[in-house]
Amino acid sequence: MSGPAAKRARTDGASVSSRVSCHAALANPKLVIEEFPATETCVSTVAAARKACADCVSGADDRVMVIVGPCSIHDPQSAMEYAKRLKVEAEKYKNELVIIMRVYFEKPRTTVGWKGLINDPYMDNSYKMNDGLRMGRKLLRDINDMGLPCGCELLDMISPQYIEDLVSWAAIGVRTTECQTHRELASSVGMPVGFKNGTSGDVGVAIDAIQSAGSPHHFFGVTEHGAAALVHSEGNNTAHVVLRGGKVGPNYEEKHVKEAYAALEKKGLKRGIVVDCSHGNSNKNHKNQPKVSADLCEQIKKGNPIAGVMIESHLFEGNQSLPKDEELAKLRQASYTLGESPVLKAGVLKYGVSITDACVDWPTTVEMLGPLAEAVRASRAAKK
C-alpha cells in the first residue's frame, strides 16, 4: 500500500507482519449498498437477465448471450456513454440476443500493473479502494437502472459483497479457474458463472470447476456487515464453460466446441458453451474478433451448442498505456472528489479507449451484433 496511509507509524510492533506497511479501515458493505441502493428497475433487470442467462446455458432459451463491453472500466463517464449506446442495440435484438454489458472492475495481472477501478480508481497509485468500491457500485446501479444488465469477473473474495446484487452474469478468469476458493465463491453467488479454460487451453479444468461449483461448500467469507463468517453454500447449477483459447492456439472452431460439449456430456453436464472472441481466440489482436464472431455465426446457424459470445469492445478501437509512475506521482492529489480522477482531468488519456486489452470500436461492435442476431433467426428457421 502506498500514499498517506502507508506513512502511518506502526505501533503494535511484532504483532504486525514484517511485510505489511499498514492496515487501513475497509468500508462496510452494507453502508456502501445503502449509499447506492438498487432501484426497482435494477432488481427487475437483474432478475430477468439472470433467468435469461441460465436458460441460454440450459437450452431452455434459444437466444444467444452476448457479453460485450470494455476490457476493463477506468472511466465511468465513457462507460455510461457506452451503456446508453448498447441499450439501444439490446432493445433492437431482444428477441434474438441477451445482451449483457461487460463491466469489469478487477484485473488479474500476470506480473504487475493497474489492477482495476476497485483497486486504484484514480489510476495514480493512490489505491483508494473504498472509493473504488463506491464508484463500482454506483456505476452498476446506474447501468442496471437503464434496464441494461451487467457482467463482471469475480476476482477478489470480498468485493462481491458490495456488488453481487447488481451482477447478472459473472466470469471466473483463466488464471483462477483452478483455484478452490474461486470455485467456492462461484458456488455461492446468485448469477450464472462462466469458467474459462486454463492458460494452456485445457477445457478439463473448467469442467472440473463446474462440477465443484455445482456442489455445496463450506468456507470462510464475510457478511454484508463486513464481519468474518463461515459460509455454507448450496451450489450453483448454472456454471458453464467459456472457451477463450490458450497457449496452444484458438479454440473457437466447430471441432473445439463439439469436443468441449462432448466432454461436458460425458460428465452429465449438458450445458451450452460461451465462446470468447478475444484473448487467445483472437491471438491477442482485437482486429481478429470479427473473424471469430463470423465463424460462431455459422456454428449458431447449424445449431451448435453455443450459449453465448464474449466481445471486448469500447467507444474507440485499440488501447493505450497509463503514464509512468513518476508522472502519476505529479498528478496525485491531497484530497479527492468521488469519481474525479486527476489522470482523466489532466487529459493525458484518450477518451473511450481501453487502458488494458485492445478493443474493437463501437461501429465494429454494431457490425458484429447484427449477424449474430441473424444467425439465431436462421437457426430457428432451420428447426421448423
C-alpha positions as CSV (number, residue, x, y, z in Angstrom):
1,M,0.0,0.0,0.0
2,S,1.3,3.5,-0.8
3,G,0.1,7.0,-0.2
4,P,-0.6,8.7,3.1
5,A,-1.9,5.6,4.8
6,A,1.5,3.9,4.2
7,K,3.3,6.6,6.2
8,R,1.5,5.9,9.4
9,A,3.8,4.6,12.1
10,R,3.2,1.0,13.3
11,T,2.6,0.9,17.0
12,D,1.9,-2.7,17.6
13,G,5.4,-4.0,16.9
14,A,5.9,-7.6,16.2
15,S,2.2,-8.3,16.1
16,V,2.1,-6.8,12.6
17,S,3.5,-8.9,9.7
18,S,7.0,-7.7,8.8
19,R,6.0,-7.1,5.2
20,V,2.8,-5.2,5.9
21,S,3.3,-1.4,5.9
22,C,-0.1,-0.7,7.4
23,H,-3.7,-1.7,7.8
24,A,-6.5,0.7,6.8
25,A,-10.2,0.5,7.5
26,L,-12.4,-1.1,4.9
27,A,-15.8,0.4,4.2
28,N,-18.7,-1.7,5.5
29,P,-20.5,-3.4,2.5
30,K,-24.0,-2.6,4.0
31,L,-23.2,1.1,4.2
32,V,-21.9,1.2,0.5
33,I,-25.1,-0.7,-0.6
34,E,-27.3,1.8,1.3
35,E,-25.4,4.7,-0.2
36,F,-26.2,3.4,-3.7
37,P,-29.2,1.2,-3.3
38,A,-30.6,-0.9,-6.1
39,T,-33.8,0.7,-7.6
40,E,-36.9,-1.4,-8.5
41,T,-35.7,-1.2,-12.1
42,C,-32.3,-2.6,-11.1
43,V,-33.9,-5.5,-9.2
44,S,-36.2,-6.5,-12.1
45,T,-33.4,-6.1,-14.7
46,V,-31.1,-8.4,-12.7
47,A,-33.7,-11.0,-12.0
48,A,-34.8,-11.2,-15.7
49,A,-31.3,-11.3,-17.0
50,R,-30.1,-14.0,-14.6
51,K,-33.0,-16.2,-15.6
52,A,-32.4,-15.5,-19.3
53,C,-28.7,-16.3,-19.0
54,A,-29.4,-19.5,-17.1
55,D,-32.0,-20.5,-19.7
56,C,-29.5,-19.8,-22.5
57,V,-27.0,-22.1,-20.8
58,S,-29.5,-24.9,-20.2
59,G,-31.0,-24.6,-23.7
60,A,-34.4,-23.6,-22.5
61,D,-34.0,-20.2,-24.3
62,D,-32.7,-20.3,-27.9
63,R,-31.4,-16.8,-27.8
64,V,-27.6,-16.2,-27.5
65,M,-26.0,-14.3,-24.7
66,V,-23.6,-11.5,-25.8
67,I,-21.3,-10.3,-23.1
68,V,-19.9,-7.2,-24.6
69,G,-18.0,-4.1,-23.4
70,P,-14.7,-2.7,-22.4
71,C,-11.9,-5.0,-21.3
72,S,-12.0,-3.0,-18.0
73,I,-13.7,0.1,-16.7
74,H,-11.5,3.0,-16.0
75,D,-13.7,6.0,-16.7
76,P,-17.3,5.9,-15.5
77,Q,-18.3,8.7,-17.9
78,S,-17.2,6.8,-21.1
79,A,-18.7,3.6,-19.6
80,M,-22.1,5.3,-19.3
81,E,-21.9,6.6,-22.8
82,Y,-21.1,3.1,-24.0
83,A,-24.0,1.7,-21.9
84,K,-26.5,4.2,-23.5
85,R,-25.5,3.1,-26.9
86,L,-25.6,-0.6,-26.0
87,K,-29.1,-0.3,-24.5
88,V,-30.4,0.7,-28.0
89,E,-28.8,-2.4,-29.5
90,A,-30.1,-4.6,-26.7
91,E,-33.6,-3.4,-27.3
92,K,-33.3,-3.9,-31.1
93,Y,-32.2,-7.5,-30.8
94,K,-34.0,-8.5,-27.6
95,N,-35.8,-11.4,-29.4
96,E,-32.5,-13.0,-30.6
97,L,-29.8,-11.9,-28.2
98,V,-29.5,-11.5,-24.4
99,I,-27.1,-8.6,-24.3
100,I,-25.0,-8.1,-21.1
101,M,-22.6,-5.2,-20.7
102,R,-19.2,-6.2,-19.7
103,V,-18.4,-4.1,-16.6
104,Y,-15.1,-5.4,-15.2
105,F,-13.6,-3.7,-12.2
106,E,-10.8,-6.1,-11.2
107,K,-7.9,-7.1,-13.5
108,P,-5.7,-10.1,-12.8
109,R,-2.2,-9.3,-13.8
110,T,0.5,-11.8,-15.0
111,T,3.1,-9.8,-13.1
112,V,2.2,-6.2,-12.1
113,G,0.2,-3.3,-13.5
114,W,-3.1,-1.4,-12.9
115,K,-5.4,-3.8,-11.1
116,G,-8.7,-2.1,-12.0
117,L,-11.2,0.5,-10.9
118,I,-11.8,-1.0,-7.4
119,N,-8.1,-1.3,-6.6
120,D,-6.9,2.0,-7.9
121,P,-9.9,4.1,-9.0
122,Y,-8.0,7.3,-9.7
123,M,-5.2,5.5,-11.7
124,D,-2.5,7.3,-9.9
125,N,-1.2,4.7,-7.4
126,S,-3.2,6.2,-4.6
127,Y,-5.1,2.9,-4.1
128,K,-8.3,4.5,-2.7
129,M,-10.1,1.2,-2.7
130,N,-13.1,2.3,-0.6
131,D,-13.7,4.9,-3.3
132,G,-13.3,2.2,-5.9
133,L,-16.0,0.1,-4.3
134,R,-18.3,3.0,-4.1
135,M,-17.6,4.0,-7.7
136,G,-18.1,0.5,-9.0
137,R,-21.4,0.0,-7.2
138,K,-22.7,3.4,-8.4
139,L,-21.9,2.6,-12.0
140,L,-23.5,-0.8,-11.8
141,R,-26.6,0.8,-10.2
142,D,-26.8,3.4,-12.9
143,I,-26.4,1.0,-15.8
144,N,-28.9,-1.5,-14.4
145,D,-31.3,1.4,-13.8
146,M,-31.3,1.9,-17.6
147,G,-32.6,-1.6,-17.9
148,L,-29.2,-2.9,-19.2
149,P,-27.8,-5.9,-17.3
150,C,-24.1,-6.2,-16.3
151,G,-21.5,-8.9,-16.2
152,C,-18.3,-8.9,-14.0
153,E,-15.3,-11.0,-13.4
154,L,-15.1,-12.4,-9.8
155,L,-11.5,-12.0,-8.8
156,D,-11.4,-10.8,-5.2
157,M,-13.2,-12.9,-2.5
158,I,-14.6,-9.9,-0.6
159,S,-15.7,-7.4,-3.2
160,P,-18.8,-9.4,-4.4
161,Q,-20.5,-8.5,-1.1
162,Y,-20.6,-4.9,-2.4
163,I,-21.9,-5.5,-5.9
164,E,-23.3,-9.0,-6.3
165,D,-27.0,-7.9,-6.3
166,L,-26.3,-5.8,-9.4
167,V,-24.5,-8.5,-11.5
168,S,-26.4,-10.8,-13.9
169,W,-23.5,-12.9,-15.2
170,A,-20.1,-13.5,-13.9
171,A,-16.8,-14.9,-15.1
172,I,-14.0,-16.8,-13.4
173,G,-10.8,-16.0,-15.3
174,V,-8.3,-18.2,-16.9
175,R,-5.8,-17.7,-14.0
176,T,-8.4,-18.6,-11.3
177,T,-10.5,-21.4,-12.7
178,E,-8.3,-23.9,-11.0
179,C,-8.5,-22.1,-7.7
180,Q,-10.5,-23.8,-5.0
181,T,-11.6,-20.5,-3.3
182,H,-13.0,-19.2,-6.6
183,R,-14.9,-22.4,-7.2
184,E,-16.3,-22.0,-3.7
185,L,-17.2,-18.4,-4.4
186,A,-19.0,-19.4,-7.6
187,S,-21.0,-22.0,-5.7
188,S,-22.5,-19.2,-3.5
189,V,-23.4,-16.4,-5.9
190,G,-26.8,-15.9,-7.4
191,M,-25.9,-15.5,-11.1
192,P,-24.7,-17.9,-13.8
193,V,-20.9,-18.2,-13.8
194,G,-18.7,-18.9,-16.7
195,F,-15.4,-20.7,-16.1
196,K,-12.7,-20.0,-18.7
197,N,-10.5,-22.8,-19.9
198,G,-6.9,-23.0,-18.5
199,T,-4.0,-20.9,-19.8
200,S,-2.8,-24.0,-21.7
201,G,-6.2,-24.2,-23.4
202,D,-7.2,-27.2,-21.3
203,V,-11.0,-27.4,-21.0
204,G,-10.9,-30.1,-18.4
205,V,-10.0,-27.7,-15.6
206,A,-13.1,-25.6,-16.5
207,I,-15.3,-28.8,-16.4
208,D,-13.8,-29.7,-13.0
209,A,-14.6,-26.2,-11.8
210,I,-18.2,-26.5,-13.0
211,Q,-18.6,-29.8,-11.1
212,S,-17.1,-28.2,-8.0
213,A,-19.2,-25.0,-8.2
214,G,-22.3,-27.1,-8.5
215,S,-21.7,-28.7,-5.1
216,P,-22.3,-27.3,-1.6
217,H,-19.3,-25.8,0.0
218,H,-18.3,-24.6,3.5
219,F,-15.7,-21.8,3.5
220,F,-14.5,-18.6,5.1
221,G,-16.1,-15.3,4.0
222,V,-17.6,-12.1,5.1
223,T,-21.2,-10.9,5.7
224,E,-22.8,-7.8,4.2
225,H,-21.9,-6.1,7.5
226,G,-18.3,-6.9,7.0
227,A,-18.0,-9.5,9.7
228,A,-15.9,-12.6,9.3
229,A,-18.1,-15.6,8.8
230,L,-18.4,-19.3,7.9
231,V,-20.2,-19.5,4.6
232,H,-22.3,-22.5,3.7
233,S,-23.2,-22.5,0.0
234,E,-25.9,-24.6,-1.8
235,G,-24.0,-24.9,-5.1
236,N,-24.5,-23.2,-8.5
237,N,-26.1,-25.4,-11.2
238,T,-25.7,-22.7,-13.8
239,A,-21.9,-22.7,-14.1
240,H,-20.6,-23.2,-17.6
241,V,-17.5,-23.3,-19.8
242,V,-16.0,-20.3,-21.6
243,L,-13.6,-21.1,-24.5
244,R,-11.0,-18.4,-24.7
245,G,-8.1,-20.1,-26.4
246,G,-4.7,-20.7,-24.8
247,K,-1.0,-21.2,-25.4
248,V,-1.6,-23.9,-28.0
249,G,-3.8,-21.5,-30.0
250,P,-7.5,-20.6,-30.5
251,N,-10.3,-23.0,-29.6
252,Y,-13.4,-21.4,-31.1
253,E,-13.9,-23.5,-34.2
254,E,-16.6,-26.1,-34.6
255,K,-14.4,-29.0,-33.7
256,H,-13.4,-27.3,-30.4
257,V,-17.0,-26.5,-29.5
258,K,-18.1,-30.1,-30.2
259,E,-15.2,-31.6,-28.3
260,A,-16.0,-29.4,-25.3
261,Y,-19.7,-30.3,-25.4
262,A,-18.9,-34.0,-25.7
263,A,-16.6,-33.7,-22.6
264,L,-19.4,-32.0,-20.7
265,E,-22.0,-34.6,-21.7
266,K,-19.6,-37.4,-20.6
267,K,-19.7,-35.8,-17.1
268,G,-23.5,-35.4,-17.2
269,L,-23.3,-31.7,-17.7
270,K,-25.4,-30.9,-20.8
271,R,-24.9,-27.2,-21.0
272,G,-24.3,-24.7,-23.7
273,I,-20.8,-23.1,-24.2
274,V,-19.8,-19.5,-24.2
275,V,-17.0,-18.5,-26.6
276,D,-14.7,-15.5,-26.1
277,C,-13.9,-13.7,-29.4
278,S,-10.9,-12.0,-27.7
279,H,-7.8,-13.2,-25.8
280,G,-6.3,-16.4,-27.1
281,N,-9.1,-16.8,-29.7
282,S,-8.1,-13.6,-31.4
283,N,-4.4,-14.3,-30.9
284,K,-4.5,-11.1,-28.8
285,N,-5.2,-9.0,-31.8
286,H,-8.5,-7.1,-31.5
287,K,-8.9,-6.9,-35.2
288,N,-9.4,-10.7,-35.3
289,Q,-12.6,-10.6,-33.1
290,P,-15.0,-10.1,-36.0
291,K,-13.4,-13.1,-37.7
292,V,-14.1,-15.2,-34.7
293,S,-17.6,-13.9,-34.4
294,A,-18.3,-14.7,-38.1
295,D,-17.3,-18.3,-37.5
296,L,-19.5,-18.5,-34.5
297,C,-22.4,-17.2,-36.5
298,E,-22.1,-20.1,-38.9
299,Q,-22.0,-22.5,-36.0
300,I,-25.1,-21.0,-34.5
301,K,-26.9,-21.4,-37.8
302,K,-26.1,-25.1,-37.7
303,G,-27.4,-25.4,-34.2
304,N,-24.1,-25.9,-32.4
305,P,-24.4,-25.6,-28.6
306,I,-23.2,-22.0,-28.3
307,A,-24.9,-20.3,-25.4
308,G,-23.0,-17.1,-25.6
309,V,-20.4,-14.9,-27.2
310,M,-17.9,-12.5,-25.5
311,I,-16.6,-9.4,-27.2
312,E,-14.1,-6.8,-25.9
313,S,-15.4,-3.5,-27.2
314,H,-15.1,0.2,-26.4
315,L,-16.1,3.5,-28.0
316,F,-12.8,3.7,-29.9
317,E,-10.5,0.9,-31.0
318,G,-7.2,-0.3,-29.6
319,N,-5.7,0.5,-26.2
320,Q,-3.4,3.0,-24.5
321,S,-1.0,2.9,-21.6
322,L,-1.1,4.8,-18.4
323,P,1.7,7.4,-17.8
324,K,4.7,6.2,-16.0
325,D,4.7,6.1,-12.2
326,E,6.8,9.3,-11.8
327,E,4.2,11.2,-14.0
328,L,1.4,9.8,-12.0
329,A,3.0,10.9,-8.8
330,K,2.9,14.5,-10.1
331,L,-0.9,14.2,-10.7
332,R,-1.7,12.7,-7.3
333,Q,-3.8,14.9,-5.1
334,A,-4.1,15.5,-1.4
335,S,-7.9,15.1,-1.5
336,Y,-10.2,13.5,-4.0
337,T,-13.8,14.0,-5.1
338,L,-15.5,10.7,-5.8
339,G,-15.2,9.8,-9.4
340,E,-12.9,12.7,-10.4
341,S,-9.6,11.2,-11.4
342,P,-6.7,13.6,-11.7
343,V,-5.4,11.5,-14.5
344,L,-8.6,11.9,-16.5
345,K,-8.8,15.6,-15.6
346,A,-5.2,16.1,-16.8
347,G,-6.3,14.9,-20.3
348,V,-3.3,12.5,-20.6
349,L,-5.6,9.7,-21.8
350,K,-7.7,9.4,-24.9
351,Y,-11.5,9.3,-24.2
352,G,-13.2,6.0,-24.7
353,V,-10.0,4.0,-25.3
354,S,-9.1,0.9,-23.2
355,I,-6.1,1.1,-20.8
356,T,-5.9,-2.7,-20.7
357,D,-6.6,-5.1,-23.6
358,A,-7.2,-3.6,-27.0
359,C,-10.9,-3.5,-28.0
360,V,-12.9,-3.2,-31.2
361,D,-14.6,0.2,-31.7
362,W,-18.3,0.9,-31.5
363,P,-19.1,0.7,-35.3
364,T,-17.4,-2.7,-35.4
365,T,-19.4,-3.8,-32.4
366,V,-22.6,-2.9,-34.1
367,E,-21.5,-4.7,-37.2
368,M,-20.9,-7.9,-35.1
369,L,-24.2,-7.8,-33.3
370,G,-26.4,-7.8,-36.4
371,P,-25.1,-11.1,-37.9
372,L,-25.3,-12.8,-34.5
373,A,-29.0,-11.9,-34.3
374,E,-29.5,-13.1,-37.9
375,A,-27.7,-16.4,-37.1
376,V,-30.2,-17.0,-34.3
377,R,-33.1,-16.3,-36.7
378,A,-31.6,-18.7,-39.2
379,S,-31.2,-21.4,-36.6
380,R,-34.8,-21.1,-35.7
381,A,-35.9,-21.3,-39.3
382,A,-33.9,-24.4,-39.8
383,K,-35.6,-26.2,-36.9
384,K,-39.1,-25.6,-38.3
